[in-house]
C-alpha cells in the first residue's frame, strides 16, 4: 500500500472500552494460570514483567524520537543503559544474599542460582542464563523509568506541538 505525502496519519488511540476489555482478558489469564498451578503463575508473572520492560524500553526511545531535538535525551538514555547494563548484570547474576542459615540466593529480583549448605559445603543449583537475562532487562527498565517519566512530564507540561527542546 502506497501512501501519499499529503495523507494525514491518525495517532493510535485507546479508550475506556479498550482498557476494560484488556484488563478483563488479563484477569481471565491470571485466573486460568491460578488454576493451572504455581508454575503457570510464575511464568505469567515473568511474562508480564518482560512485557512491561519492553514497553518501557521501546516507549522511552519512541518518545525521544518524537522530540524536535532528541540528541541530549538520547544521550542520557544510552548513557544510562551503558552504565546500567554492567550494574544490572552484577545485581542480576552475582549479587548474593542469605535468606536462611543454609540457603543463599544469587541474583536479584529472580534467583539465578540457589546455594544450599549441605554437609558443610555450599552446593549450587543454577537456574540458567534466561533468569540472568530477565534480571538484566528488568533492572535496566528500572533505570530507564526516570527518563521515561521526565519525557512524559515534559509532554504534559509543554504539550506535543511545541518545538522547544
N, C-alpha and C positions, 0 to 999 in steps of 0.2 A: 504494500500500500504506500503510494507516494503521497506526501502531504505538501500542500502549497506553503509558500513563505508567509502568506497572509492569514493562514488558518490559526485561530486562537486556541491555545491549549487550556483546557479547564483543569484546575487542580483536583486531585483526588480528595473527596470529602466523605467523612463518616458521620452519621447522625446517631441519635439516641437508639433508634431501632437496630442499627448495625452493632452498636456496642452491646445492647442487651442480648442480641442473638449470639454474638461471640462469647459473652460471659456465660450464657446458658449452655452452649456447646462445650465450653471449657469445664463447667461444673459437671456435665454428664461424663466427660472424660475422666475427671477425678473420681466420680462415683464408680465408674467401671474399673478404674485402677485399684480402688479400695477393695472391691470385691475380688479382684484377681490376686491380691496379696501384697506384701511389703516390697517385693522386688519390682513390681509394676509401679508402685507408688514412688520408689526411688528413681526409677527410670523416667517417670513423668516429671518429677521434681528437677532432675538434671536437665531434661529436655526443655523445661520451662526456663531454667536458668540460662541455658545456651541461647534460647530464642531471645530472651531479654538482653543478653550480652550482644548478640548480633544486631539487634535494633539500636542499641546504644552506639556501637561502633559505626554502623552504616549511617545512622541518623546524625552523628556528630559530623562526619565528613560530608554528608548531604547538605546540612545547614551551612557548613563552611563554604561549600561550592556555590551556594546561592548569594554569598556576600559580594558586594562590588569590589572590595579589596581584601581578598582572603589570605594574603601571604602571612601576616603575623598570626592569625588564628590557626592556619595550617601548621605553621612552625611550632606553635605551642602544643598542638595536639600530637604532632610527630615527636617532639622532644619528650613529652610525657610518655609516649609509647616506647621510645628508645631507652629512656631511663627506667621505665616501669616494667618492661619485659624481664630484664635480669632480676629485678627485685621480686617480681611475681614468680619467677622460676624458683628463686630461693625459698620464698614463703610456701609456694605450692608443692615443692618437691623435697626440700632439705630441712625445713623448719620442724623441729621435734618438740613435742610436749607430752608430759606424762599424765595419763588420766587415772591411773591407779598404780600401786607399788609394783605391779607385774606387767603393766601394759603401757607402751608409748605409741603415740601416733606420729607419723612423719608426713607432713604436708597439710596445708590448710586451704580452703574450708573442707575439702573432702580428703580423707587419709589416703595417700598414695602408697603407704606401707604401714603395716602394724607390726610393732616389735613386742614380742611376748617373752617374759623371763621364764625359762624352763631349765631346771637343774643348774641354776647359776649362770646360764648363757642366754643372751638375747637372740631369739630366733625371729627372723623377719618373714612376714607374709606380705608379698608385694602385690599391690592392686593393679599395676600396669601403667603403661605410658599414657593411655587415654585419660586416666584420672589426673595426671600431671597437666596434660593439655587443657582439660576442663578447668582446673585450678588457675592456670595462667590466663585463660580467656576471661574468667570471672574476675580475677584480681585486676587485670588491665581495664576491664569495664568499670570497676570502682574508681580507678584513677582517672578515667575519661569523663566520669559523671560531672565534675565541676566545670569542665569545658562545655559540655552539652547544656548544663544548667545556665551558664553565662550566656551562651548563644540564644537559648530560648528567652531568657530575661531581656537580652538586647532586642530581640524581635518584638517582644511585648511592649517594651518601653519606646523604642524608636519607630516601630512599625515596619512593615515589609517593603514599602515603596521607597524608603529613604536611600540616599546614595552616600551617606556618611559611613566611614569605616570605624 
